[in-house]
Amino acid sequence: MPLFLPQVPPGTQMGQFPVWDQTNRRWQTVTLTDGFEPTPTQTYRISALNSGDVQLRAANVALGWNPAGRLTFGDYGFNTQGGMRHNTVATTDATVTTLYTETLTDPVTHMVIAQVVADQSAGASSAGYLLAATIKRTGGGVATLVGAVTALATHEDVAAWNATIDVDGANSYRIRVTGAAGTNITWRCIVQYVQQVG
């Protein structure tokens, strides 16, 4: 059954939540507060953090949401091992525009898959892009691409439109898009990454 987690302030009562009792092999209801930790017979944890994040943990994995709508995957200690992000931007000309930015800590490597969709006002023209890239930051240096960005799919009504992944010369990588002069385009992306630290 789907689980819906509302945003809640940290340290507050979080209501009732079903947990699986492995010993007795049945579901039981417990009252959760911030930092609820499962007993040895329970398999779930739910927390509200000071940042506004909400975390749901099961066994040795964790799933988190934050107020910006970002989704994070991690281990039980909630060290981030990957995540999924989204963003939207509008363009009205052919200026290269940043749709999404991710700042890297040091040292880290991200393998990134980005889905980008574009739609002109009133649906006159559309485009879709599937991009892959690996980006690293290490040794106190800046973010750099490992190899080339791969365009796995490009579907365009207008060949002049474009989407790509690049680095900013500092600590971040970006999804960048290019529209057309005198054209109102809405761009949206979902970015998924796997992270290796160290």
N, CA, C and O of each residue as an XYZ file, in Angstrom:
792
protein
N       0.838     -1.172      0.000
C       0.000      0.000      0.000
C       0.880      1.230      0.000
O       1.951      1.205      0.606
N       0.466      2.327     -0.667
C       1.312      3.520     -0.708
C       1.438      4.167      0.656
O       0.520      4.114      1.474
N       2.599      4.783      0.890
C       2.845      5.498      2.139
C       3.055      6.961      1.822
O       3.928      7.301      1.023
N       2.274      7.833      2.433
C       2.387      9.260      2.205
C       2.964      9.893      3.457
O       2.413      9.741      4.547
N       4.092     10.616      3.302
C       4.761     11.227      4.437
C       4.621     12.736      4.375
O       5.253     13.366      3.526
N       3.819     13.343      5.241
C       3.702     14.796      5.244
C       4.954     15.433      5.826
O       5.678     14.799      6.594
N       5.210     16.681      5.462
C       6.313     17.407      6.088
C       5.926     17.746      7.522
O       4.854     18.299      7.768
N       6.786     17.419      8.447
C       6.493     17.658      9.858
C       7.690     18.326     10.506
O       8.824     18.095     10.085
N       7.464     19.157     11.531
C       8.599     19.787     12.220
C       9.356     18.759     13.034
O       8.763     17.797     13.521
N      10.671     18.948     13.192
C      11.457     17.987     13.958
C      11.042     17.948     15.412
O      10.615     18.952     15.982
N      11.176     16.746     16.016
C      10.920     16.596     17.437
C       9.461     16.506     17.801
O       9.131     16.509     18.987
N       8.564     16.427     16.821
C       7.141     16.392     17.128
C       6.600     14.973     16.997
O       7.204     14.106     16.366
N       5.441     14.771     17.615
C       4.765     13.492     17.502
C       4.396     13.256     16.041
O       3.924     14.167     15.360
N       4.605     12.062     15.574
C       4.380     11.789     14.160
C       3.280     10.759     13.940
O       3.158     10.213     12.844
N       2.476     10.487     14.971
C       1.314      9.641     14.774
C       1.628      8.158     14.831
O       2.664      7.748     15.353
N       0.725      7.365     14.291
C       0.840      5.922     14.313
C       1.414      5.415     12.990
O       1.146      5.963     11.921
N       2.209      4.355     13.098
C       2.854      3.806     11.913
C       2.948      2.294     12.079
O       3.370      1.823     13.135
N       2.564      1.520     11.064
C       2.660      0.066     11.198
C       4.090     -0.416     11.000
O       4.771      0.026     10.074
N       4.552     -1.321     11.864
C       5.866     -1.924     11.702
C       5.708     -3.445     11.712
O       4.758     -3.980     12.282
N       6.641     -4.117     11.082
C       6.580     -5.562     10.989
C       7.357     -6.189     12.143
O       8.551     -5.938     12.306
N       6.680     -6.995     12.930
C       7.287     -7.717     14.040
C       7.767     -9.056     13.495
O       6.966     -9.968     13.286
N       9.088     -9.178     13.260
C       9.632    -10.369     12.638
C       9.480    -11.597     13.542
O       9.249    -12.703     13.053
N       9.611    -11.403     14.849
C       9.528    -12.523     15.777
C       8.140    -13.150     15.778
O       7.996    -14.368     15.677
N       7.120    -12.301     15.892
C       5.736    -12.798     15.937
C       5.083    -12.852     14.569
O       3.947    -13.305     14.424
N       5.820    -12.381     13.558
C       5.368    -12.405     12.176
C       3.990    -11.759     11.996
O       3.048    -12.370     11.492
N       3.917    -10.504     12.429
C       2.671     -9.767     12.279
C       2.979     -8.274     12.272
O       4.033     -7.841     12.738
N       2.034     -7.489     11.730
C       2.141     -6.037     11.768
C       1.655     -5.547     13.127
O       0.690     -6.080     13.674
N       2.320     -4.536     13.667
C       1.862     -3.910     14.884
C       1.968     -2.403     14.729
O       2.790     -1.909     13.957
N       1.149     -1.681     15.453
C       1.124     -0.224     15.359
C       1.929      0.370     16.508
O       1.751     -0.004     17.667
N       2.821      1.306     16.165
C       3.605      1.998     17.183
C       3.416      3.493     17.009
O       3.070      3.961     15.924
N       3.643      4.239     18.077
C       3.590      5.690     18.025
C       4.988      6.213     17.745
O       5.940      5.877     18.448
N       5.104      7.034     16.718
C       6.408      7.512     16.290
C       6.639      8.945     16.724
O       5.729      9.773     16.680
N       7.848      9.230     17.140
C       8.300     10.592     17.354
C       9.583     10.773     16.566
O      10.117      9.816     16.005
N      10.071     11.988     16.525
C      11.325     12.257     15.832
C      12.420     11.343     16.373
O      12.593     11.219     17.585
N      13.157     10.705     15.467
C      14.239      9.828     15.883
C      13.771      8.462     16.336
O      14.545      7.732     16.956
N      12.525      8.086     16.049
C      12.054      6.749     16.400
C      13.014      5.698     15.858
O      13.359      5.719     14.676
N      13.442      4.789     16.711
C      14.370      3.733     16.324
C      13.671      2.393     16.489
O      13.056      2.158     17.530
N      13.742      1.503     15.498
C      13.066      0.215     15.639
C      13.720     -0.635     16.718
O      14.927     -0.550     16.941
N      12.913     -1.459     17.389
C      13.447     -2.466     18.301
C      14.028     -3.588     17.443
O      13.854     -3.580     16.225
N      14.707     -4.541     18.052
C      15.276     -5.628     17.248
C      14.259     -6.397     16.417
O      14.623     -7.026     15.423
N      12.983     -6.356     16.812
C      11.980     -7.098     16.044
C      11.275     -6.233     15.017
O      10.399     -6.718     14.301
N      11.642     -4.952     14.929
C      10.996     -4.054     13.993
C      11.964     -3.661     12.888
O      13.180     -3.707     13.071
N      11.426     -3.280     11.759
C      12.277     -3.063     10.593
C      12.202     -1.665     10.019
O      12.763     -1.421      8.951
N      11.525     -0.729     10.688
C      11.339      0.591     10.107
C      11.771      1.701     11.054
O      11.736      1.554     12.276
N      12.176      2.810     10.457
C      12.442      4.026     11.224
C      11.905      5.196     10.418
O      11.996      5.197      9.191
N      11.349      6.186     11.091
C      10.911      7.398     10.420
C      11.373      8.582     11.257
O      11.240      8.564     12.480
N      11.913      9.609     10.614
C      12.464     10.746     11.334
C      12.120     12.044     10.628
O      11.987     12.079      9.404
N      11.974     13.117     11.408
C      11.910     14.468     10.866
C      13.162     15.182     11.332
O      13.435     15.239     12.531
N      13.930     15.729     10.395
C      15.204     16.347     10.731
C      15.073     17.852     10.814
O      14.088     18.423     10.346
N      16.072     18.502     11.413
C      16.061     19.952     11.549
C      16.025     20.645     10.194
O      15.527     21.765     10.079
N      16.556     19.978      9.159
C      16.554     20.570      7.825
C      15.179     20.517      7.174
O      14.965     21.121      6.123
N      14.242     19.794      7.795
C      12.940     19.608      7.197
C      12.841     18.321      6.406
O      11.780     17.999      5.872
N      13.955     17.571      6.323
C      13.929     16.290      5.630
C      13.033     15.308      6.372
O      12.856     15.404      7.587
N      12.479     14.378      5.638
C      11.788     13.237      6.223
C      12.494     11.987      5.734
O      12.772     11.861      4.541
N      12.788     11.063      6.636
C      13.477      9.840      6.281
C      12.630      8.637      6.660
O      12.003      8.614      7.719
N      12.617      7.648      5.794
C      11.997      6.365      6.080
C      13.068      5.312      5.890
O      13.710      5.265      4.840
N      13.274      4.465      6.887
C      14.327      3.474      6.817
C      13.743      2.083      6.976
O      12.824      1.867      7.767
N      14.275      1.162      6.229
C      13.863     -0.229      6.327
C      15.104     -1.093      6.184
O      15.873     -0.930      5.237
N      15.303     -2.027      7.137
C      16.489     -2.885      7.132
C      17.734     -2.010      7.077
O      17.932     -1.175      7.959
N      18.590     -2.182      6.050
C      19.841     -1.423      5.986
C      19.826     -0.354      4.902
O      20.886      0.098      4.469
N      18.647      0.055      4.460
C      18.560      1.096      3.448
C      17.665      2.214      3.951
O      16.886      2.031      4.887
N      17.784      3.373      3.320
C      17.002      4.528      3.751
C      16.506      5.286      2.540
O      17.147      5.301      1.489
N      15.367      5.908      2.700
C      14.760      6.730      1.669
C      14.371      8.046      2.315
O      13.742      8.049      3.373
N      14.738      9.175      1.694
C      14.455     10.469      2.307
C      13.858     11.453      1.332
O      14.069     11.356      0.124
N      13.099     12.416      1.871
C      12.526     13.515      1.100
C      12.883     14.805      1.814
O      13.005     14.825      3.039
N      13.053     15.884      1.061
C      13.236     17.168      1.729
C      12.243     18.175      1.180
O      11.549     17.870      0.209
N      12.145     19.370      1.765
C      11.121     20.322      1.346
C      11.212     20.730     -0.120
O      10.226     21.188     -0.697
N      12.385     20.567     -0.726
C      12.528     20.913     -2.142
C      12.039     19.804     -3.056
O      12.118     19.927     -4.278
N      11.532     18.715     -2.474
C      11.038     17.606     -3.283
C      12.132     16.680     -3.738
O      11.932     15.899     -4.668
N      13.286     16.747     -3.106
C      14.404     15.891     -3.502
C      14.306     14.541     -2.800
O      13.940     14.449     -1.628
N      14.639     13.517     -3.541
C      14.584     12.153     -3.050
C      16.011     11.646     -2.912
O      16.819     11.816     -3.826
N      16.336     11.018     -1.766
C      17.688     10.544     -1.512
C      17.660      9.092     -1.070
O      16.835      8.699     -0.245
N      18.576      8.290     -1.630
C      18.735      6.903     -1.233
C      20.003      6.778     -0.399
O      21.005      7.423     -0.710
N      19.983      5.967      0.648
C      21.174      5.826      1.465
C      21.203      4.509      2.203
O      20.319      3.670      2.029
N      22.223      4.325      3.032
C      22.288      3.152      3.879
C      21.600      3.465      5.203
O      21.021      4.539      5.365
N      21.661      2.528      6.150
C      20.906      2.711      7.384
C      21.361      3.937      8.158
O      20.545      4.578      8.821
N      22.652      4.283      8.092
C      23.126      5.486      8.747
C      22.775      6.749      7.974
O      23.136      7.858      8.368
N      22.063      6.561      6.869
C      21.613      7.616      5.979
C      22.759      8.400      5.361
O      22.636      9.595      5.096
N      23.894      7.706      5.129
C      24.924      8.254      4.270
C      24.422      8.133      2.839
O      24.064      7.041      2.399
N      24.392      9.229      2.120
C      23.771      9.243      0.799
C      24.543      8.381     -0.181
O      25.757      8.527     -0.329
N      23.831      7.476     -0.855
C      24.429      6.626     -1.872
C      23.878      6.939     -3.262
O      24.364      6.415     -4.264
N      22.877      7.783     -3.313
C      22.283      8.160     -4.591
C      21.061      9.018     -4.356
O      20.656      9.232     -3.214
N      20.475      9.508     -5.430
C      19.298     10.341     -5.274
C      18.625     10.634     -6.587
O      19.095     10.240     -7.654
N      17.512     11.335     -6.488
C      16.741     11.728     -7.660
C      16.265     13.158     -7.442
O      15.756     13.488     -6.370
N      16.426     13.995     -8.438
C      16.087     15.410     -8.337
C      15.204     15.802     -9.523
O      15.110     15.075    -10.513
N      14.561     16.963     -9.401
C      13.785     17.486    -10.526
C      13.852     19.006    -10.505
O      14.096     19.615     -9.463
N      13.633     19.607    -11.669
C      13.572     21.063    -11.726
C      12.907     21.478    -13.026
O      12.769     20.681    -13.954
N      12.491     22.753    -13.077
C      11.831     23.324    -14.247
C      12.393     24.716    -14.499
O      12.691     25.447    -13.555
N      12.540     25.086    -15.775
C      12.962     26.430    -16.132
C      12.268     26.815    -17.434
O      11.907     25.946    -18.228
N      12.082     28.112    -17.653
C      11.482     28.611    -18.895
C      12.513     29.406    -19.678
O      13.315     30.135    -19.094
N      12.495     29.268    -20.993
C      13.355     30.076    -21.855
C      12.498     30.800    -22.885
O      11.424     30.334    -23.267
N      13.006     31.963    -23.327
C      12.301     32.749    -24.341
C      13.198     33.084    -25.524
O      12.760     33.727    -26.478
N      14.467     32.644    -25.460
C      15.405     32.941    -26.543
C      16.417     31.798    -26.652
O      16.217     30.731    -26.071
N      17.491     32.019    -27.388
C      18.487     30.975    -27.633
C      19.658     31.031    -26.660
O      20.705     30.436    -26.915
N      19.493     31.736    -25.556
C      20.546     31.804    -24.552
C      20.667     30.465    -23.825
O      19.657     29.886    -23.425
N      21.894     29.967    -23.651
C      22.106     28.745    -22.882
C      21.694     29.001    -21.429
O      22.161     29.955    -20.806
N      20.817     28.147    -20.894
C      20.208     28.366    -19.589
C      20.401     27.141    -18.717
O      20.265     26.013    -19.191
N      20.716     27.350    -17.444
C      20.893     26.233    -16.511
C      19.534     25.760    -16.013
O      18.771     26.525    -15.424
N      19.250     24.498    -16.257
C      18.012     23.868    -15.799
C      18.180     23.257    -14.415
O      17.240     23.239    -13.621
N      19.381     22.756    -14.128
C      19.610     22.043    -12.866
C      21.086     22.110    -12.507
O      21.941     22.063    -13.391
N      21.395     22.218    -11.214
C      22.776     22.234    -10.729
C      22.899     21.317     -9.526
O      22.024     21.292     -8.661
N      23.998     20.559     -9.476
C      24.315     19.725     -8.313
C      25.752     20.014     -7.887
O      26.678     19.873     -8.687
N      25.941     20.419     -6.629
C      27.263     20.715     -6.101
C      27.859     19.467     -5.467
O      27.196     18.784     -4.686
N      29.122     19.168     -5.806
C      29.794     17.973     -5.311
C      30.685     18.298     -4.122
O      31.381     19.313     -4.110
N      30.652     17.416     -3.115
C      31.625     17.476     -2.039
C      32.920     16.837     -2.550
O      32.974     16.390     -3.696
N      33.940     16.790     -1.731
C      35.236     16.259     -2.160
C      35.723     15.255     -1.111
O      35.802     15.618      0.063
N      36.047     14.033     -1.469
C      36.045     13.447     -2.812
C      34.744     12.700     -3.086
O      34.160     12.118     -2.172
N      34.289     12.713     -4.329
C      33.057     12.012     -4.694
C      33.004     11.809     -6.207
O      33.599     12.569     -6.971
N      32.285     10.776     -6.621
C      32.000     10.535     -8.037
C      30.507     10.308     -8.194
O      29.909      9.559     -7.421
N      29.900     10.943     -9.183
C      28.488     10.745     -9.508
C      28.356     10.157    -10.906
O      28.952     10.656    -11.860
N      27.567      9.091    -11.017
C      27.108      8.618    -12.320
C      25.694      9.134    -12.487
O      24.822      8.831    -11.671
N      25.453      9.918    -13.545
C      24.220     10.695    -13.690
C      23.450     10.269    -14.931
O      24.025     10.116    -16.008
N      22.160     10.082    -14.773
C      21.230      9.909    -15.892
C      20.217     11.045    -15.806
O      19.549     11.209    -14.785
N      20.102     11.826    -16.874
C      19.176     12.961    -16.887
C      18.147     12.793    -17.991
O      18.490     12.541    -19.146
N      16.877     12.937    -17.618
C      15.781     12.984    -18.587
C      15.298     14.428    -18.660
O      14.971     15.037    -17.641
N      15.258     14.958    -19.858
C      14.847     16.349    -20.063
C      13.724     16.373    -21.089
O      13.814     15.724    -22.131
N      12.668     17.121    -20.795
C      11.572     17.294    -21.747
C      11.342     18.786    -21.949
O      11.464     19.570    -21.008
N      11.013     19.175    -23.170
C      10.782     20.580    -23.505
C       9.473     20.698    -24.270
O       9.137     19.843    -25.090
N       8.726     21.788    -23.986
C       7.453     21.989    -24.659
C       7.242     23.469    -24.924
O       7.272     24.286    -24.003
N       7.030     23.806    -26.180
C       6.732     25.181    -26.547
C       5.319     25.531    -26.124
O       4.448     24.662    -26.105
N       5.079     26.788    -25.784
C       3.740     27.226    -25.398
C       2.720     26.774    -26.420
O       2.933     26.883    -27.627
N       1.604     26.261    -25.914
C       0.499     25.764    -26.740
C       0.856     24.470    -27.463
O       0.126     24.031    -28.353
N       1.982     23.857    -27.081
C       2.320     22.551    -27.629
C       2.701     22.548    -29.091
O       2.584     21.521    -29.760
N       3.156     23.681    -29.599
C       3.505     23.753    -31.020
C       4.665     22.837    -31.367
O       4.663     22.208    -32.425
N       5.672     22.755    -30.473
C       6.833     21.894    -30.687
C       7.273     21.308    -29.351
O       7.056     21.901    -28.294
N       7.895     20.132    -29.419
C       8.346     19.459    -28.206
C       9.687     18.795    -28.454
O      10.124     18.651    -29.596
N      10.336     18.389    -27.363
C      11.598     17.669    -27.466
C      11.804     16.835    -26.213
O      11.246     17.127    -25.156
N      12.613     15.792    -26.348
C      12.984     14.961    -25.206
C      14.425     14.508    -25.351
O      14.886     14.218    -26.455
N      15.138     14.448    -24.225
C      16.555     14.091    -24.235
C      16.833     13.117    -23.088
O      16.280     13.256    -21.997
N      17.691     12.136    -23.343
C      18.171     11.228    -22.319
C      19.697     11.287    -22.350
O      20.322     10.917    -23.344
N      20.292     11.759    -21.244
C      21.727     12.039    -21.190
C      22.380     11.249    -20.062
O      21.760     10.993    -19.030
N      23.646     10.864    -20.271
C      24.407     10.159    -19.243
C      25.789     10.783    -19.121
O      26.401     11.167    -20.118
N      26.273     10.880    -17.887
C      27.617     11.423    -17.653
C      28.132     10.931    -16.311
O      27.358     10.605    -15.411
N      29.451     10.882    -16.192
C      30.105     10.605    -14.912
C      30.951     11.823    -14.566
O      31.735     12.306    -15.383
N      30.780     12.307    -13.344
C      31.475     13.509    -12.894
C      32.154     13.202    -11.570
O      31.577     12.524    -10.720
N      33.378     13.694    -11.386
C      34.076     13.476    -10.131
C      34.648     14.785     -9.601
O      34.846     15.754    -10.335
N      34.906     14.770     -8.295
C      35.667     15.849     -7.657
C      36.576     15.201     -6.636
O      36.111     14.470     -5.762
N      37.865     15.461     -6.739
C      38.820     14.786     -5.876
C      40.067     15.641     -5.690
O      40.375     16.499     -6.517
N      40.780     15.396     -4.595
C      42.047     16.065     -4.340
C      41.953     17.563     -4.170
O      42.918     18.280     -4.432
N      40.803     18.045     -3.736
C      40.628     19.478     -3.556
C      40.405     20.237     -4.846
O      40.378     21.468     -4.853
N      40.245     19.502     -5.948
C      40.059     20.156     -7.236
C      38.611     20.463     -7.540
O      37.740     20.341     -6.679
N      38.365     20.865     -8.782
C      37.019     21.217     -9.226
C      36.325     19.980     -9.792
O      36.955     18.943     -9.997
N      35.045     20.099    -10.038
C      34.283     19.025    -10.664
C      34.738     18.854    -12.114
O      34.879     19.835    -12.845
N      34.967     17.597    -12.529
C      35.402     17.319    -13.892
C      34.615     16.143    -14.452
O      34.208     15.243    -13.718
N      34.410     16.165    -15.750
C      33.776     15.048    -16.438
C      34.764     13.907    -16.572
O      35.944     14.127    -16.847
N      34.281     12.679    -16.378
C      35.068     11.477    -16.639
C      34.634     10.968    -18.003
O      33.567     10.368    -18.130
N      35.446     11.199    -19.021
C      35.023     10.869    -20.375
C      34.033     11.897    -20.889
O      33.940     13.012    -20.375
N      33.298     11.499    -21.909
C      32.373     12.422    -22.575
C      30.938     12.205    -22.103
O      30.586     11.131    -21.615
N      30.123     13.235    -22.255
C      28.684     13.117    -22.029
C      28.091     12.309    -23.174
O      28.416     12.547    -24.337
N      27.225     11.355    -22.852
C      26.603     10.510    -23.868
C      25.140     10.894    -24.031
O      24.384     10.896    -23.059
N      24.742     11.219    -25.253
C      23.334     11.468    -25.562
C      22.708     10.130    -25.958
O      22.895      9.654    -27.078
N      21.963      9.528    -25.025
C      21.369      8.218    -25.267
C      20.152      8.308    -26.174
O      19.841      7.363    -26.898
N      19.465      9.441    -26.136
C      18.306      9.655    -27.007
C      18.100     11.146    -27.194
O      18.213     11.918    -26.242
N      17.797     11.552    -28.419
C      17.463     12.936    -28.740
C      16.266     12.922    -29.668
O      16.342     12.403    -30.782
N      15.158     13.492    -29.210
C      13.929     13.551    -30.008
C      13.475     15.001    -30.054
O      13.091     15.563    -29.029
N      13.517     15.613    -31.235
C      13.250     17.046    -31.340
C      12.340     17.358    -32.519
O      12.499     16.805    -33.608
N      11.382     18.254    -32.286
C      10.661     18.875    -33.400
C      11.503     19.976    -34.024
O      11.401     20.247    -35.220
N      12.353     20.621    -33.189
C      13.181     21.740    -33.646
C      14.641     21.397    -33.388
O      15.048     21.271    -32.233
N      15.435     21.244    -34.443
C      16.819     20.794    -34.311
C      17.703     21.786    -33.566
O      18.741     21.401    -33.027
N      17.308     23.057    -33.527
C      18.135     24.079    -32.864
C      18.074     23.978    -31.338
O      18.962     24.490    -30.657
N      17.043     23.328    -30.789
C      16.965     23.148    -29.348
C      18.044     22.173    -28.905
O      18.513     21.358    -29.700
N      18.444     22.253    -27.624
C      19.489     21.349    -27.171
C      19.465     21.224    -25.646
O      19.013     22.125    -24.940
N      19.962     20.088    -25.159
C      20.166     19.864    -23.728
C      21.456     19.081    -23.561
O      21.752     18.186    -24.353
N      22.224     19.415    -22.533
C      23.475     18.712    -22.286
C      23.831     18.783    -20.811
O      23.182     19.487    -20.037
N      24.870     18.045    -20.429
C      25.428     18.078    -19.084
C      26.836     18.655    -19.184
O      27.609     18.254    -20.054
N      27.178     19.605    -18.290
C      28.551     20.114    -18.252
C      28.948     20.406    -16.813
O      28.150     20.221    -15.894
N      30.181     20.863    -16.615
C      30.665     21.286    -15.298
C      30.868     22.791    -15.331
O      31.062     23.379    -16.395
N      30.819     23.414    -14.148
C      30.798     24.883    -14.094
C      32.162     25.527    -13.867
O      32.248     26.742    -13.689
N      33.239     24.720    -13.870
C      34.551     25.274    -13.612
C      34.854     25.406    -12.131
O      35.946     25.831    -11.754
N      33.894     25.046    -11.289
C      34.093     25.070     -9.840
C      33.714     23.692     -9.292
O      34.363     22.703     -9.633
N      32.681     23.607     -8.452
C      32.392     22.362     -7.750
C      31.088     21.690     -8.174
O      30.624     20.772     -7.498
N      30.488     22.131     -9.282
C      29.161     21.647     -9.642
C      29.099     21.137    -11.074
O      29.896     21.516    -11.932
N      28.113     20.255    -11.305
C      27.736     19.926    -12.678
C      26.327     20.445    -12.931
O      25.565     20.691    -11.996
N      25.991     20.609    -14.215
C      24.745     21.284    -14.570
C      24.059     20.574    -15.729
O      24.710     19.951    -16.568
N      22.743     20.679    -15.760
C      21.967     20.367    -16.959
C      21.690     21.709    -17.615
O      21.091     22.588    -16.996
N      22.120     21.878    -18.864
C      21.993     23.155    -19.576
C      21.127     22.955    -20.813
O      21.236     21.942    -21.505
N      20.275     23.925    -21.078
C      19.358     23.826    -22.215
C      19.449     25.077    -23.082
O      19.809     26.156    -22.612
N      19.116     24.908    -24.345
C      19.113     26.019    -25.307
C      17.821     25.978    -26.100
O      17.490     24.969    -26.722
N      17.098     27.084    -26.072
C      15.858     27.188    -26.832
C      16.055     27.930    -28.136
O      17.063     27.742    -28.817
N      15.099     28.771    -28.487
C      15.150     29.511    -29.740
C      14.628     30.922    -29.537
O      13.829     31.174    -28.635
N      15.083     31.839    -30.378
C      14.680     33.241    -30.280
C      13.173     33.385    -30.431
O      12.556     32.758    -31.292
N      12.592     34.221    -29.578
C      11.173     34.515    -29.674
C      10.272     33.321    -29.426
O       9.142     33.287    -29.914
N      10.758     32.329    -28.669
C       9.999     31.103    -28.446
C       9.905     30.814    -26.953
O      10.924     30.694    -26.273
N       8.687     30.704    -26.450
C       8.484     30.373    -25.038
C       8.502     28.855    -24.869
O       7.631     28.153    -25.382
N       9.501     28.361    -24.146
C       9.665     26.923    -23.949
C       9.761     26.643    -22.460
O      10.469     27.341    -21.734
N       9.048     25.625    -22.008
C       9.180     25.131    -20.641
C      10.000     23.852    -20.675
O       9.684     22.918    -21.412
N      11.063     23.819    -19.868
C      11.962     22.679    -19.773
C      11.799     22.044    -18.395
O      11.698     22.745    -17.388
N      11.775     20.733    -18.359
C      11.678     20.015    -17.088
C      12.653     18.848    -17.113
O      12.851     18.213    -18.149
N      13.267     18.568    -15.954
C      14.196     17.436    -15.900
C      13.946     16.593    -14.661
O      13.461     17.077    -13.638
N      14.292     15.316    -14.787
C      14.464     14.410    -13.653
C      15.885     13.891    -13.761
O      16.275     13.334    -14.787
N      16.657     14.075    -12.700
C      18.068     13.686    -12.680
C      18.268     12.617    -11.622
O      17.948     12.830    -10.453
N      18.788     11.482    -12.020
C      19.069     10.389    -11.101
C      20.580     10.175    -11.037
O      21.254     10.184    -12.067
N      21.116      9.980     -9.816
C      22.546      9.757     -9.710
C      22.859      8.652     -8.708
O      22.114      8.416     -7.757
N      23.979      7.985     -8.948
C      24.569      7.048     -7.989
C      25.860      7.693     -7.506
O      26.629      8.224     -8.308
N      26.101      7.648     -6.205
C      27.230      8.372     -5.620
C      28.209      7.417     -4.961
O      27.810      6.500     -4.243
N      29.490      7.637     -5.210
C      30.544      6.918     -4.477
C      31.443      7.958     -3.817
O      32.014      8.813     -4.494
N      31.566      7.880     -2.503
C      32.385      8.839     -1.764
C      33.741      8.221     -1.466
O      33.818      7.062     -1.059
N      34.821      8.990     -1.666
C      36.156      8.526     -1.319
C      36.815      7.739     -2.431
O      37.948      7.284     -2.277
